Amino acid sequence: MATAIHIHPLGLDYVRRFTDAYRAHSDDIYKREAACEAVQFPAVLVPPRPGDFLAGKRIFAEVGYSLQYGGLGYYAAFRDWDLERCPEQLSAEDRKEWEQLRQFWERENTSQKAYDALSDEAKRRMPETFMTAPVLTRGGYPIPRVAGLQLDLSKLVELGISGLREAVSERSGQVADEEKRAFLGACQAAVDRLEGAARYYLDTARSLETMESLSLVRALEGILDHRPETFHEGLQLIQLAMALTATNNYGRLDMTLGPLLCRDLDAGRLTWEMALRLMEQFYTLLEEEYFHTDARIIVGGKGRGDATEADRFALLAMETTERLSLPLPQLTLRFHRAQNPDLLAKAYAVIGKGKTFPMLYNDEVNVPAVEQAFGVDEATAQQYLPFGCGETMIHHQSVGSPNAIINLMRCLESAMNHGRCLSTGIAIGPDLGGLETYEHFDALWEAYTGTVDYYLEPLAEGQTRFYQIAGSECPFSLASLLYDDCLKRGKSLCAGGARYLGGSNETYGNVDAADSLTAIQALVYDSQGCSRADLLEALRSNWGGHDALRARFKAEPKFGNDDDPADAMVMRVHDHICHATRDAGAQTSLHHFLVVVINNNYNTIWGLETSASPNGRRDGDPLAPGNAPGAGCDQSGLTAVLNSQAKPDPTIHAGAVQNVRISASFPRQHPELFATLFQTYFDRGGTQAMVTVTSREDLLDALEYPERYSNLLVRVGGFSARFIDLDPDTQREILSRTEHG
């Protein structure tokens, strides 16, 4: 899913200066980046408030340069503005210039260039993209972006600003190639901008004259004078780098900040309560700053070396989560058998109190799965990190942007109806036949997989082309400097610098497609209890007048009940899309192209565009969330749900979301059983768990009295949100999930 962007208009003068900088260096991407960012910063930086201990927030103007927000590289968020929506204070001449600038950026924004680079055949198969027309009529579409980067923040803290500058200077002295020297010059300019941001915040903080601002001043003075020596300084430098790069994910902060935290605590420079206050403000800043799928913080897991210091930060982070009720940051606990058991015990206690964090990731399964899926050694696999809604990448080594999205239920719908929507008749895919033409189930399966394959080649092409355009247009110098191999190779992230340049394919409707295929095989082909014509008629009418037939299809076995035939079909669907996606990527220059069975609220949004399906779902109803049962389909208890979720092969994808909803009374009354239940699931091969602990009564009451429930958090999919902030369709989807316990 593309990250939303909220624009804070800076006006004609800013847009004019940014555009002039862009035009002045059209033949040199490195000088262009430096010139444009010199206009952008500090103009988009948000001054600290009187009570702030930390600085490092930014806004997004009408045009700008960013890794993720707004698309890819140079974005233009006012591309759809017309003259009537121009700033009212502009003169007629200025309004004319404004319109000319808007038209310039409609053509020149990097996302449009990326889409234009697709082949004609790819555009024919996927005429809409999220960036140009977010109409989810097709089975799949590409998203031009670079998302989910995980910077080497430990390198940043260990070197500090001056150390980064020295590292770039030293490497520049070893390089003769002009292109590489130009890139390294851009890296030096990026370090200068980081220092400039610190000085901007220092000047503004000095003018506030509060106790908190004095602490902020000391932290900023410290990072300008030396590498971070305190927990506060380390946290501040990290936030400055995140504000400038807009990379949005914080990686293994326990490894980065644990040593500084312990040094401060042990020396008496910082009390635990003071550390909590600093973390609380950090969490609040992230919640104010980021979109709800961002701001991942990872603690725990294999590959940390001596974890003693890291564990103290992990416990601090979980206690902060416990004290606050915020949908961000997305705190994530990785765990394994040899790890300090206090971390997992604390996690269960926090979740049991109604917090949706930390998310739990089982390293005993995930590390070997990443090793196999990514084709890397064990030590590299131990540095896996989930980001966004649940995608996996390798910490400051890989790029795995989810630039492809496919709806498997929509693909099955296309295969059943000659490439057309069942409810509207519009074209949604290739015409490979219709249900009435398939004499055997295998023929339907072949048409379904053929429809999926129809989209995978252009999706893999899109992933490759988007990186190529990013590499040729956008150095992303500061982010590149904090990624493995870029400095050594003298190349930017997407132009050969990143060690593993790969991609991921977001899949939706997996479970709906599988449950539908299970029902069709049983009722249409095996027992012949329903004719193909009757099923098509029922689906086209949205089951209207076919209540008895719908009841029969709904009664067929469903995923989430530990039912072997139903679960086997999910695994068959899963295996096909994973292997086919990987094979499509193998035809490109990508290091990997892997499925992510994630979920955000797009199971609801895309469900609105998907016709009635043979699992009994009606037209417009939500699709099942991620690797979870459809609404009300899990009838055999929580253990059965978890057993089903553990079955799909984790070694052939790059992340899958496992959502469960549990009654608030269960962990309160049975805390040991609550922990044991999930531990059994993990022992049986469960990869991860995302848990909502609440009550149906509270959710219903929140609909009527939202002002009473500002702290009621729910897991939507790979992210959390305040229930009252969700749109009505997503609220209904949350309510439709089975509440266990």
DALINDA-V881958 format. One record per residue. N is the residue number from 0. RES is the residue in one letter. SS is DSSP state (~ for helix, > for strand, _ for the rest). Layout:
n=N res=RES ss=SS
n=N res=RES ss=SS
//
This chain:
n=0 res=M ss=_
n=1 res=A ss=_
n=2 res=T ss=_
n=3 res=A ss=_
n=4 res=I ss=_
n=5 res=H ss=_
n=6 res=I ss=>
n=7 res=H ss=_
n=8 res=P ss=_
n=9 res=L ss=_
n=10 res=G ss=_
n=11 res=L ss=~
n=12 res=D ss=~
n=13 res=Y ss=~
n=14 res=V ss=~
n=15 res=R ss=~
n=16 res=R ss=~
n=17 res=F ss=~
n=18 res=T ss=~
n=19 res=D ss=~
n=20 res=A ss=~
n=21 res=Y ss=~
n=22 res=R ss=~
n=23 res=A ss=~
n=24 res=H ss=_
n=25 res=S ss=_
n=26 res=D ss=_
n=27 res=D ss=_
n=28 res=I ss=~
n=29 res=Y ss=~
n=30 res=K ss=~
n=31 res=R ss=~
n=32 res=E ss=~
n=33 res=A ss=~
n=34 res=A ss=~
n=35 res=C ss=~
n=36 res=E ss=~
n=37 res=A ss=~
n=38 res=V ss=~
n=39 res=Q ss=~
n=40 res=F ss=_
n=41 res=P ss=_
n=42 res=A ss=_
n=43 res=V ss=_
n=44 res=L ss=>
n=45 res=V ss=>
n=46 res=P ss=_
n=47 res=P ss=_
n=48 res=R ss=_
n=49 res=P ss=_
n=50 res=G ss=_
n=51 res=D ss=_
n=52 res=F ss=_
n=53 res=L ss=_
n=54 res=A ss=_
n=55 res=G ss=_
n=56 res=K ss=>
n=57 res=R ss=>
n=58 res=I ss=_
n=59 res=F ss=>
n=60 res=A ss=_
n=61 res=E ss=_
n=62 res=V ss=>
n=63 res=G ss=>
n=64 res=Y ss=>
n=65 res=S ss=>
n=66 res=L ss=_
n=67 res=Q ss=_
n=68 res=Y ss=_
n=69 res=G ss=_
n=70 res=G ss=_
n=71 res=L ss=_
n=72 res=G ss=>
n=73 res=Y ss=>
n=74 res=Y ss=>
n=75 res=A ss=>
n=76 res=A ss=_
n=77 res=F ss=_
n=78 res=R ss=_
n=79 res=D ss=_
n=80 res=W ss=_
n=81 res=D ss=_
n=82 res=L ss=~
n=83 res=E ss=~
n=84 res=R ss=~
n=85 res=C ss=_
n=86 res=P ss=_
n=87 res=E ss=_
n=88 res=Q ss=_
n=89 res=L ss=_
n=90 res=S ss=_
n=91 res=A ss=~
n=92 res=E ss=~
n=93 res=D ss=~
n=94 res=R ss=~
n=95 res=K ss=~
n=96 res=E ss=~
n=97 res=W ss=~
n=98 res=E ss=~
n=99 res=Q ss=~
n=100 res=L ss=~
n=101 res=R ss=~
n=102 res=Q ss=~
n=103 res=F ss=~
n=104 res=W ss=~
n=105 res=E ss=~
n=106 res=R ss=~
n=107 res=E ss=~
n=108 res=N ss=_
n=109 res=T ss=~
n=110 res=S ss=~
n=111 res=Q ss=~
n=112 res=K ss=~
n=113 res=A ss=~
n=114 res=Y ss=~
n=115 res=D ss=~
n=116 res=A ss=_
n=117 res=L ss=_
n=118 res=S ss=_
n=119 res=D ss=~
n=120 res=E ss=~
n=121 res=A ss=~
n=122 res=K ss=~
n=123 res=R ss=~
n=124 res=R ss=~
n=125 res=M ss=_
n=126 res=P ss=_
n=127 res=E ss=_
n=128 res=T ss=_
n=129 res=F ss=_
n=130 res=M ss=_
n=131 res=T ss=_
n=132 res=A ss=_
n=133 res=P ss=_
n=134 res=V ss=_
n=135 res=L ss=_
n=136 res=T ss=_
n=137 res=R ss=_
n=138 res=G ss=_
n=139 res=G ss=>
n=140 res=Y ss=>
n=141 res=P ss=>
n=142 res=I ss=_
n=143 res=P ss=_
n=144 res=R ss=_
n=145 res=V ss=_
n=146 res=A ss=_
n=147 res=G ss=_
n=148 res=L ss=_
n=149 res=Q ss=_
n=150 res=L ss=_
n=151 res=D ss=_
n=152 res=L ss=~
n=153 res=S ss=~
n=154 res=K ss=~
n=155 res=L ss=~
n=156 res=V ss=~
n=157 res=E ss=~
n=158 res=L ss=~
n=159 res=G ss=~
n=160 res=I ss=~
n=161 res=S ss=~
n=162 res=G ss=~
n=163 res=L ss=~
n=164 res=R ss=~
n=165 res=E ss=~
n=166 res=A ss=~
n=167 res=V ss=~
n=168 res=S ss=~
n=169 res=E ss=~
n=170 res=R ss=~
n=171 res=S ss=~
n=172 res=G ss=_
n=173 res=Q ss=_
n=174 res=V ss=_
n=175 res=A ss=_
n=176 res=D ss=_
n=177 res=E ss=~
n=178 res=E ss=~
n=179 res=K ss=~
n=180 res=R ss=~
n=181 res=A ss=~
n=182 res=F ss=~
n=183 res=L ss=~
n=184 res=G ss=~
n=185 res=A ss=~
n=186 res=C ss=~
n=187 res=Q ss=~
n=188 res=A ss=~
n=189 res=A ss=~
n=190 res=V ss=~
n=191 res=D ss=~
n=192 res=R ss=~
n=193 res=L ss=~
n=194 res=E ss=~
n=195 res=G ss=~
n=196 res=A ss=~
n=197 res=A ss=~
n=198 res=R ss=~
n=199 res=Y ss=~
n=200 res=Y ss=~
n=201 res=L ss=~
n=202 res=D ss=~
n=203 res=T ss=~
n=204 res=A ss=~
n=205 res=R ss=~
n=206 res=S ss=_
n=207 res=L ss=_
n=208 res=E ss=_
n=209 res=T ss=_
n=210 res=M ss=~
n=211 res=E ss=~
n=212 res=S ss=~
n=213 res=L ss=~
n=214 res=S ss=~
n=215 res=L ss=~
n=216 res=V ss=~
n=217 res=R ss=~
n=218 res=A ss=~
n=219 res=L ss=~
n=220 res=E ss=~
n=221 res=G ss=~
n=222 res=I ss=~
n=223 res=L ss=~
n=224 res=D ss=~
n=225 res=H ss=_
n=226 res=R ss=_
n=227 res=P ss=_
n=228 res=E ss=_
n=229 res=T ss=_
n=230 res=F ss=~
n=231 res=H ss=~
n=232 res=E ss=~
n=233 res=G ss=~
n=234 res=L ss=~
n=235 res=Q ss=~
n=236 res=L ss=~
n=237 res=I ss=~
n=238 res=Q ss=~
n=239 res=L ss=~
n=240 res=A ss=~
n=241 res=M ss=~
n=242 res=A ss=~
n=243 res=L ss=~
n=244 res=T ss=~
n=245 res=A ss=_
n=246 res=T ss=_
n=247 res=N ss=_
n=248 res=N ss=_
n=249 res=Y ss=_
n=250 res=G ss=_
n=251 res=R ss=_
n=252 res=L ss=~
n=253 res=D ss=~
n=254 res=M ss=~
n=255 res=T ss=~
n=256 res=L ss=~
n=257 res=G ss=~
n=258 res=P ss=~
n=259 res=L ss=~
n=260 res=L ss=~
n=261 res=C ss=~
n=262 res=R ss=~
n=263 res=D ss=~
n=264 res=L ss=~
n=265 res=D ss=~
n=266 res=A ss=~
n=267 res=G ss=_
n=268 res=R ss=_
n=269 res=L ss=_
n=270 res=T ss=_
n=271 res=W ss=~
n=272 res=E ss=~
n=273 res=M ss=~
n=274 res=A ss=~
n=275 res=L ss=~
n=276 res=R ss=~
n=277 res=L ss=~
n=278 res=M ss=~
n=279 res=E ss=~
n=280 res=Q ss=~
n=281 res=F ss=~
n=282 res=Y ss=~
n=283 res=T ss=~
n=284 res=L ss=~
n=285 res=L ss=~
n=286 res=E ss=~
n=287 res=E ss=~
n=288 res=E ss=~
n=289 res=Y ss=_
n=290 res=F ss=_
n=291 res=H ss=_
n=292 res=T ss=_
n=293 res=D ss=_
n=294 res=A ss=_
n=295 res=R ss=>
n=296 res=I ss=>
n=297 res=I ss=>
n=298 res=V ss=>
n=299 res=G ss=>
n=300 res=G ss=_
n=301 res=K ss=_
n=302 res=G ss=_
n=303 res=R ss=_
n=304 res=G ss=_
n=305 res=D ss=_
n=306 res=A ss=_
n=307 res=T ss=~
n=308 res=E ss=~
n=309 res=A ss=~
n=310 res=D ss=~
n=311 res=R ss=~
n=312 res=F ss=~
n=313 res=A ss=~
n=314 res=L ss=~
n=315 res=L ss=~
n=316 res=A ss=~
n=317 res=M ss=~
n=318 res=E ss=~
n=319 res=T ss=~
n=320 res=T ss=~
n=321 res=E ss=~
n=322 res=R ss=~
n=323 res=L ss=_
n=324 res=S ss=_
n=325 res=L ss=_
n=326 res=P ss=_
n=327 res=L ss=_
n=328 res=P ss=_
n=329 res=Q ss=>
n=330 res=L ss=>
n=331 res=T ss=>
n=332 res=L ss=>
n=333 res=R ss=>
n=334 res=F ss=>
n=335 res=H ss=_
n=336 res=R ss=_
n=337 res=A ss=_
n=338 res=Q ss=_
n=339 res=N ss=_
n=340 res=P ss=~
n=341 res=D ss=~
n=342 res=L ss=~
n=343 res=L ss=~
n=344 res=A ss=~
n=345 res=K ss=~
n=346 res=A ss=~
n=347 res=Y ss=~
n=348 res=A ss=~
n=349 res=V ss=~
n=350 res=I ss=~
n=351 res=G ss=~
n=352 res=K ss=_
n=353 res=G ss=_
n=354 res=K ss=_
n=355 res=T ss=_
n=356 res=F ss=_
n=357 res=P ss=_
n=358 res=M ss=>
n=359 res=L ss=>
n=360 res=Y ss=>
n=361 res=N ss=>
n=362 res=D ss=~
n=363 res=E ss=~
n=364 res=V ss=~
n=365 res=N ss=~
n=366 res=V ss=~
n=367 res=P ss=~
n=368 res=A ss=~
n=369 res=V ss=~
n=370 res=E ss=~
n=371 res=Q ss=~
n=372 res=A ss=~
n=373 res=F ss=~
n=374 res=G ss=_
n=375 res=V ss=_
n=376 res=D ss=_
n=377 res=E ss=~
n=378 res=A ss=~
n=379 res=T ss=~
n=380 res=A ss=~
n=381 res=Q ss=_
n=382 res=Q ss=_
n=383 res=Y ss=>
n=384 res=L ss=>
n=385 res=P ss=>
n=386 res=F ss=>
n=387 res=G ss=_
n=388 res=C ss=_
n=389 res=G ss=_
n=390 res=E ss=>
n=391 res=T ss=>
n=392 res=M ss=>
n=393 res=I ss=>
n=394 res=H ss=_
n=395 res=H ss=_
n=396 res=Q ss=_
n=397 res=S ss=>
n=398 res=V ss=>
n=399 res=G ss=>
n=400 res=S ss=>
n=401 res=P ss=>
n=402 res=N ss=>
n=403 res=A ss=>
n=404 res=I ss=>
n=405 res=I ss=>
n=406 res=N ss=>
n=407 res=L ss=~
n=408 res=M ss=~
n=409 res=R ss=~
n=410 res=C ss=~
n=411 res=L ss=~
n=412 res=E ss=~
n=413 res=S ss=~
n=414 res=A ss=~
n=415 res=M ss=~
n=416 res=N ss=>
n=417 res=H ss=_
n=418 res=G ss=_
n=419 res=R ss=>
n=420 res=C ss=_
n=421 res=L ss=_
n=422 res=S ss=_
n=423 res=T ss=_
n=424 res=G ss=_
n=425 res=I ss=_
n=426 res=A ss=>
n=427 res=I ss=_
n=428 res=G ss=_
n=429 res=P ss=_
n=430 res=D ss=_
n=431 res=L ss=_
n=432 res=G ss=_
n=433 res=G ss=>
n=434 res=L ss=~
n=435 res=E ss=~
n=436 res=T ss=~
n=437 res=Y ss=_
n=438 res=E ss=_
n=439 res=H ss=_
n=440 res=F ss=~
n=441 res=D ss=~
n=442 res=A ss=~
n=443 res=L ss=~
n=444 res=W ss=~
n=445 res=E ss=~
n=446 res=A ss=~
n=447 res=Y ss=~
n=448 res=T ss=~
n=449 res=G ss=~
n=450 res=T ss=~
n=451 res=V ss=~
n=452 res=D ss=~
n=453 res=Y ss=~
n=454 res=Y ss=~
n=455 res=L ss=~
n=456 res=E ss=~
n=457 res=P ss=~
n=458 res=L ss=~
n=459 res=A ss=~
n=460 res=E ss=~
n=461 res=G ss=~
n=462 res=Q ss=~
n=463 res=T ss=~
n=464 res=R ss=~
n=465 res=F ss=~
n=466 res=Y ss=~
n=467 res=Q ss=~
n=468 res=I ss=~
n=469 res=A ss=~
n=470 res=G ss=~
n=471 res=S ss=~
n=472 res=E ss=~
n=473 res=C ss=_
n=474 res=P ss=_
n=475 res=F ss=_
n=476 res=S ss=~
n=477 res=L ss=~
n=478 res=A ss=~
n=479 res=S ss=~
n=480 res=L ss=~
n=481 res=L ss=_
n=482 res=Y ss=_
n=483 res=D ss=_
n=484 res=D ss=_
n=485 res=C ss=~
n=486 res=L ss=~
n=487 res=K ss=~
n=488 res=R ss=~
n=489 res=G ss=_
n=490 res=K ss=_
n=491 res=S ss=_
n=492 res=L ss=~
n=493 res=C ss=~
n=494 res=A ss=~
n=495 res=G ss=_
n=496 res=G ss=_
n=497 res=A ss=_
n=498 res=R ss=_
n=499 res=Y ss=>
n=500 res=L ss=>
n=501 res=G ss=>
n=502 res=G ss=>
n=503 res=S ss=>
n=504 res=N ss=>
n=505 res=E ss=>
n=506 res=T ss=>
n=507 res=Y ss=>
n=508 res=G ss=_
n=509 res=N ss=~
n=510 res=V ss=~
n=511 res=D ss=~
n=512 res=A ss=~
n=513 res=A ss=~
n=514 res=D ss=~
n=515 res=S ss=~
n=516 res=L ss=~
n=517 res=T ss=~
n=518 res=A ss=~
n=519 res=I ss=~
n=520 res=Q ss=~
n=521 res=A ss=~
n=522 res=L ss=~
n=523 res=V ss=~
n=524 res=Y ss=~
n=525 res=D ss=~
n=526 res=S ss=_
n=527 res=Q ss=_
n=528 res=G ss=_
n=529 res=C ss=_
n=530 res=S ss=_
n=531 res=R ss=~
n=532 res=A ss=~
n=533 res=D ss=~
n=534 res=L ss=~
n=535 res=L ss=~
n=536 res=E ss=~
n=537 res=A ss=~
n=538 res=L ss=~
n=539 res=R ss=~
n=540 res=S ss=_
n=541 res=N ss=_
n=542 res=W ss=_
n=543 res=G ss=_
n=544 res=G ss=_
n=545 res=H ss=_
n=546 res=D ss=~
n=547 res=A ss=~
n=548 res=L ss=~
n=549 res=R ss=~
n=550 res=A ss=~
n=551 res=R ss=~
n=552 res=F ss=~
n=553 res=K ss=~
n=554 res=A ss=~
n=555 res=E ss=_
n=556 res=P ss=_
n=557 res=K ss=_
n=558 res=F ss=_
n=559 res=G ss=_
n=560 res=N ss=_
n=561 res=D ss=_
n=562 res=D ss=_
n=563 res=D ss=~
n=564 res=P ss=~
n=565 res=A ss=~
n=566 res=D ss=~
n=567 res=A ss=~
n=568 res=M ss=~
n=569 res=V ss=~
n=570 res=M ss=~
n=571 res=R ss=~
n=572 res=V ss=~
n=573 res=H ss=~
n=574 res=D ss=~
n=575 res=H ss=~
n=576 res=I ss=~
n=577 res=C ss=~
n=578 res=H ss=~
n=579 res=A ss=~
n=580 res=T ss=~
n=581 res=R ss=~
n=582 res=D ss=~
n=583 res=A ss=~
n=584 res=G ss=~
n=585 res=A ss=~
n=586 res=Q ss=_
n=587 res=T ss=_
n=588 res=S ss=_
n=589 res=L ss=_
n=590 res=H ss=_
n=591 res=H ss=_
n=592 res=F ss=>
n=593 res=L ss=>
n=594 res=V ss=>
n=595 res=V ss=>
n=596 res=V ss=>
n=597 res=I ss=_
n=598 res=N ss=_
n=599 res=N ss=_
n=600 res=N ss=_
n=601 res=Y ss=~
n=602 res=N ss=~
n=603 res=T ss=~
n=604 res=I ss=~
n=605 res=W ss=~
n=606 res=G ss=~
n=607 res=L ss=_
n=608 res=E ss=_
n=609 res=T ss=_
n=610 res=S ss=_
n=611 res=A ss=_
n=612 res=S ss=_
n=613 res=P ss=_
n=614 res=N ss=_
n=615 res=G ss=_
n=616 res=R ss=_
n=617 res=R ss=_
n=618 res=D ss=_
n=619 res=G ss=_
n=620 res=D ss=_
n=621 res=P ss=_
n=622 res=L ss=_
n=623 res=A ss=_
n=624 res=P ss=_
n=625 res=G ss=_
n=626 res=N ss=_
n=627 res=A ss=_
n=628 res=P ss=_
n=629 res=G ss=_
n=630 res=A ss=_
n=631 res=G ss=_
n=632 res=C ss=_
n=633 res=D ss=_
n=634 res=Q ss=_
n=635 res=S ss=_
n=636 res=G ss=_
n=637 res=L ss=~
n=638 res=T ss=~
n=639 res=A ss=~
n=640 res=V ss=~
n=641 res=L ss=~
n=642 res=N ss=~
n=643 res=S ss=~
n=644 res=Q ss=~
n=645 res=A ss=_
n=646 res=K ss=_
n=647 res=P ss=_
n=648 res=D ss=_
n=649 res=P ss=~
n=650 res=T ss=~
n=651 res=I ss=~
n=652 res=H ss=_
n=653 res=A ss=_
n=654 res=G ss=_
n=655 res=A ss=>
n=656 res=V ss=_
n=657 res=Q ss=_
n=658 res=N ss=>
n=659 res=V ss=>
n=660 res=R ss=>
n=661 res=I ss=>
n=662 res=S ss=>
n=663 res=A ss=~
n=664 res=S ss=~
n=665 res=F ss=~
n=666 res=P ss=~
n=667 res=R ss=~
n=668 res=Q ss=~
n=669 res=H ss=_
n=670 res=P ss=~
n=671 res=E ss=~
n=672 res=L ss=~
n=673 res=F ss=~
n=674 res=A ss=~
n=675 res=T ss=~
n=676 res=L ss=~
n=677 res=F ss=~
n=678 res=Q ss=~
n=679 res=T ss=~
n=680 res=Y ss=~
n=681 res=F ss=~
n=682 res=D ss=~
n=683 res=R ss=_
n=684 res=G ss=_
n=685 res=G ss=_
n=686 res=T ss=_
n=687 res=Q ss=>
n=688 res=A ss=>
n=689 res=M ss=>
n=690 res=V ss=>
n=691 res=T ss=>
n=692 res=V ss=>
n=693 res=T ss=>
n=694 res=S ss=_
n=695 res=R ss=~
n=696 res=E ss=~
n=697 res=D ss=~
n=698 res=L ss=~
n=699 res=L ss=~
n=700 res=D ss=~
n=701 res=A ss=~
n=702 res=L ss=~
n=703 res=E ss=~
n=704 res=Y ss=_
n=705 res=P ss=~
n=706 res=E ss=~
n=707 res=R ss=~
n=708 res=Y ss=_
n=709 res=S ss=_
n=710 res=N ss=_
n=711 res=L ss=_
n=712 res=L ss=>
n=713 res=V ss=>
n=714 res=R ss=>
n=715 res=V ss=_
n=716 res=G ss=_
n=717 res=G ss=_
n=718 res=F ss=_
n=719 res=S ss=>
n=720 res=A ss=>
n=721 res=R ss=>
n=722 res=F ss=~
n=723 res=I ss=~
n=724 res=D ss=~
n=725 res=L ss=_
n=726 res=D ss=_
n=727 res=P ss=~
n=728 res=D ss=~
n=729 res=T ss=~
n=730 res=Q ss=~
n=731 res=R ss=~
n=732 res=E ss=~
n=733 res=I ss=~
n=734 res=L ss=~
n=735 res=S ss=~
n=736 res=R ss=_
n=737 res=T ss=_
n=738 res=E ss=_
n=739 res=H ss=>
n=740 res=G ss=_
//
